[in-house]
Amino acid sequence: YELLFLGEKKDASESFDGMRDALLISAALIFFILAALFRSMLDPLVVMFAIPFGLIGVVFGHVLFGYNLQFLSAIGFLALTGLLVNDSLILVNFAKRMRGEGMDRMEAMIEAGRVRVRPILLTTITTFLGISPLIFFATGQTAFLSPMAVSLGFGLLFATGVILISIPCFYMIADDLREATRARWRRYFQAADEG
């Protein structure tokens, strides 16, 4: 026996499959662009680490307003990924620039947090306030856009707090991994030269 869903259910399933593919393609493109920018394979992962936390905010917002996750929710999440990567990029890029000027990594991350907290918070607050009419007051013909606005607004609010707290931590962890890998390669090549 086999269940076949037709009509709206089939269309919704195909739409979600297409949205999943679009998310994977956009994540891959973002990763390669950031890898070229940073000349690193590890730093783009740090920047993109905020995306899953945005998903937690999306789910929380939908539970709060009693919405089901739907196609427009997925479109809102797809738009959210760009904003989250932008906020993380502002923080990590500034820290890397400070380190390039000779600053210690801890001092560079603290300085990046101090200097870049205002642009990150302003981006979040202005975006949330801009879409808040769709979140709180959508009626009539605009009501169908509310799940998209909830995804974007609450995902951004939740992930911004995580970006400001956890991205510096993950940057430090990634830096520790990078240093440990370099030390391992140095020992390997020294042993090969001696042998």
N, C-alpha and C positions, 0 to 999 in steps of 0.2 A: 504494500500500500504506500501511496505517496501523496502528500498534501501539496497542492498547487495553489498558490495565492495569485489572484488576478486582479485587475482593476487598480484601485488606489493603493492597495497593499503592495502589488508588484511594482508600481511606479515609485513608491516610497523606498522600497528595497533597492531598486536600481539607482535612485538618487543618492542614497547613503553610500552605496558602493562607489559611485562616482566621486562623492565628497571625500571618502577615505583615500582614493587614488590621488585626488588633488592635494590632500594634506601631505601624503608621502612625497609627492613630487615637489611641493613647495618646501618641505623640510629638507629634502636633498639639495635643492637649489640654494637655500639659505646656508646650509652647511658648507657647500663648496665656495660660495661667495665669501663667507667668513674665514674659511681656511686660506683662501688667497689673500684676504686682507691681513690676517694675523700671521701668515706663514707658519701655521701650526695646525695640527689635527686635534689637539686637546682643548685649546681655548674656544673653538666654536661649540664644543659640547657643553662647556661651562655656560656660555651665553644662552644656548638653547635649553638649558636645564630648567628654566622658568616655565616652559610651555606646559608640562604636566601639572604644575601647580595652578595654572590658569584653568585647567579642566576641573579641578576641585571647586574653584569659585563658580564655574558654570553650573555644576551640579547643585551646589548650595543655593544659588539664585533661583534655579528652577524649582527646587523643593520649597523655598521660601514663598514663591508666588503660585505654587501649585500647577506648574506647567509640566507637560511631558517633553522629553527631548525629541525634537523633530528636525526636519530639514533646515528650517531657518535658524534653529539653534546651532546646527553644524556650520552654517555660513557665518554666524556671529563668532564662533570659536575660530574659524579659519582667519577671519579678520583680526581676532585677538592675538593670534600667534605673531603677526607682524609687529603689533604694538609691544608685546612682551620682549621680543628679540631686540627691538629698538631700545627699550629701557635698560635691558641687560648690557647691550653693546655700549651704551653711554658710560656705564660704570666700569666695565672691564677695559675698554679702550683707554679711558683716562688713567686707570691704574697702570696699564702697560706703558703709557707715555711717561708717567712719573718714574717708573722703574728704569726706563731708557735714559732718563736724566740722572740716574745714579742713586735714586732713593731706595731704601730698604723695602722689601715687599710688604711688610706689615704697615709701615708708615705710608707707603703708596696706596694701599687699600683703604686705610683710614682717611687719607686726604681725598681719595676718589669719592668715598662715601660722604665726606663733609661738603665737598664742592658740588657734587652731582645730585645730591638729594633733592635740591630745589627744582631743577629741570624735570626730574623723574616724577616728583609729586605734582608739579604743575601739569604735566602731560596727563597724568591719571585723573586729577580733579577736573580739569577742563573737559576731558573726554566723557567722564561720567556725568558731569552736569549737562553737557551737550545732548546726551542721549536720555537723560532722566525723564523728559516728558514722554518718551516712548515707553519707558519702563513703568512709570507710575500713573500716567494719565492717558494712555492709549485707549481710544474708544472708536467705535464706528469702523470706518475703512482702514484705519491705522492699527487696529488691535492685533492683526495677524503678524505685525512686525515686532511685537513685544518680546517674544522668545529670543529673537536675534539680539535685541537691545539688552536683554537680561544676560545673555551669554557674554556679550562684549563688556557691559558695565561691571557685573559682579566678578567675572573672571579677571578683569583688569584690577579691580580693587583688591581682591585677595592676593593675586600674584605680585602686586607692587610691594606689599609688606614682605613677602617671601624674597623678592629680588633684593630688597635693601638689607635683609638679614642673612639669607642663605647664600646668595651668589658670592659675596666675599669669602665665605667659608669654603665653598666649592672651588673657588679660584685658588685658595691656599692649598687645598688638597691636590688639585691638579698640578700645582707648582711642585709640591712634594713628590708626586709621581714622576714628574719630568726630571727632577734632580736625581731621584733614585735610579731612573732608567739611564740617565747619562753616566752616573757613577758605575753602574753595572757594565755599561759598554766600555768605559775607560779601563775597568779591571780586566775585562775580557781581552781587549787589545793589548794591554800590558802583559798579560799572561801569554798571549800569542807571540809577542815580540821576544819575550824571554825564552820561549820554547823553541 
